[in-house]
Amino acid sequence: AQSVTQLDSQVPVFEEAPVELRCNYSSSVSVYLFWYVQYPNQGLQLLLKYLSGSTLVKGINGFEAEFNKSQTSFHLRKPSVHISDTAEYFCAVSERVGNTPLVFGKGTRLSVIA
Amino acid sequence: DAGVIQSPRHEVTEMGQEVTLRCKPISGHDYLFWYRQTMMRGLELLIYFNNNVPIDDSGMPEDRFSAKMPNASFSTLKIQPSEPRDSAVYFCASSPYLRGRDSPLHFGNGTRLTVT
């Protein structure tokens, strides 16, 4: 079965600074990878996804993530954060074959400081 | 498209009482998921349905929890009797597909449950 580890539960960062949120996954088969974002008092929404092809994927709001198969990682980055990026970010994985739903990490709370 | 609709948004109840959480998925979505979010355990999948049929309920914590989907437009999650450790935010999500490859999961805004 697949699993996801988000190494940081909380990440504080100053406005306009770069940020990286780390995600590692484990699976015995090939996977699809996702990042979801949860703004305060809301449900999760898709930020970006990796299905195949280029290992660098771009999402909404200036975020991007890079799939690294050898390191089984899918870290999320943004070169300059805004106050409005304050939210919880979830990495998720699903296996390309089989009938198992998405598995989410525990989340990383990004706090952007003015 | 109104999105996934959950009710109530907040529920405060006393230990031992029955709690029913409700969800209306997006029309045409064949999959419906119930998740629980806590600080300690993050986002846990409790149960999911395909075409109104429960497929995997291995995440349901114990017999006090039950979920039903009587038709394609309505699902309930019931806790009876409720306990303080059930306090959490409960999310419902729907999708046309199981794994989100071609379409993401669409989440409701959640129900914040507090059991005193």
HADDOCK unambig.tbl for C-alpha pairs under 7 A between the chains (distance, minus, plus):
assign (segid A and resid 41 and name CA) (segid B and resid 109 and name CA) 6.75 0.50 0.50
assign (segid A and resid 42 and name CA) (segid B and resid 109 and name CA) 4.58 0.50 0.50
assign (segid A and resid 43 and name CA) (segid B and resid 107 and name CA) 5.11 0.50 0.50
assign (segid A and resid 43 and name CA) (segid B and resid 108 and name CA) 5.34 0.50 0.50
assign (segid A and resid 43 and name CA) (segid B and resid 109 and name CA) 4.40 0.50 0.50
assign (segid A and resid 43 and name CA) (segid B and resid 110 and name CA) 6.27 0.50 0.50
assign (segid A and resid 44 and name CA) (segid B and resid 107 and name CA) 5.74 0.50 0.50
assign (segid A and resid 45 and name CA) (segid B and resid 106 and name CA) 6.75 0.50 0.50
assign (segid A and resid 45 and name CA) (segid B and resid 107 and name CA) 6.93 0.50 0.50
assign (segid A and resid 46 and name CA) (segid B and resid 104 and name CA) 6.38 0.50 0.50
assign (segid A and resid 94 and name CA) (segid B and resid 99 and name CA) 6.10 0.50 0.50
assign (segid A and resid 101 and name CA) (segid B and resid 98 and name CA) 5.59 0.50 0.50
assign (segid A and resid 101 and name CA) (segid B and resid 99 and name CA) 5.09 0.50 0.50
assign (segid A and resid 102 and name CA) (segid B and resid 99 and name CA) 5.57 0.50 0.50
assign (segid A and resid 104 and name CA) (segid B and resid 43 and name CA) 6.62 0.50 0.50
assign (segid A and resid 106 and name CA) (segid B and resid 41 and name CA) 6.74 0.50 0.50
assign (segid A and resid 106 and name CA) (segid B and resid 42 and name CA) 4.27 0.50 0.50
assign (segid A and resid 106 and name CA) (segid B and resid 43 and name CA) 6.11 0.50 0.50
assign (segid A and resid 107 and name CA) (segid B and resid 42 and name CA) 6.61 0.50 0.50
